[in-house]
Amino acid sequence: MPPAAVRELLRTLDRLAHCVGSLRSSGFGEPPALNGLADDVERLRLRARALVGEPADAVSARPPAGERATIAVPDSPYDARLWHGADDEGVGGHGPQISPDAGR
């Protein structure tokens, strides 16, 4: 694909990403559908950039519009006292009862 055609493809995909971001911010449609659409657009952008040999980490300097921040989840054990008396919402977690003071 000639470089001019790739540039036009990238511009078009950027406009499409902007439109998806606008839909997200306006509250249009179901979030899972919009998330899937945004993921599809980003995949297309990655593949288009690969056509010209651009590395994947140089795709964008900013996250797509409406993207949420990543939340780090620690690997350390949780405090069992936080779950004492919690409702399992019908998932069947009726194992042995652990006292909230068991970890002390």
Rosetta blueprint (number, residue, H / E / L):
1 M L
2 P L
3 P H
4 A H
5 A H
6 V H
7 R H
8 E H
9 L H
10 L H
11 R H
12 T H
13 L H
14 D H
15 R H
16 L H
17 A H
18 H H
19 C H
20 V H
21 G H
22 S H
23 L H
24 R H
25 S H
26 S H
27 G L
28 F L
29 G L
30 E L
31 P H
32 P H
33 A H
34 L H
35 N H
36 G H
37 L H
38 A H
39 D H
40 D H
41 V H
42 E H
43 R H
44 L H
45 R H
46 L H
47 R H
48 A H
49 R H
50 A H
51 L H
52 V L
53 G L
54 E L
55 P L
56 A H
57 D H
58 A H
59 V L
60 S L
61 A L
62 R L
63 P L
64 P L
65 A L
66 G L
67 E L
68 R L
69 A L
70 T L
71 I L
72 A L
73 V L
74 P L
75 D L
76 S L
77 P L
78 Y L
79 D L
80 A H
81 R H
82 L H
83 W H
84 H L
85 G L
86 A L
87 D L
88 D L
89 E L
90 G L
91 V L
92 G L
93 G L
94 H L
95 G L
96 P L
97 Q L
98 I L
99 S L
100 P L
101 D L
102 A L
103 G L
104 R L
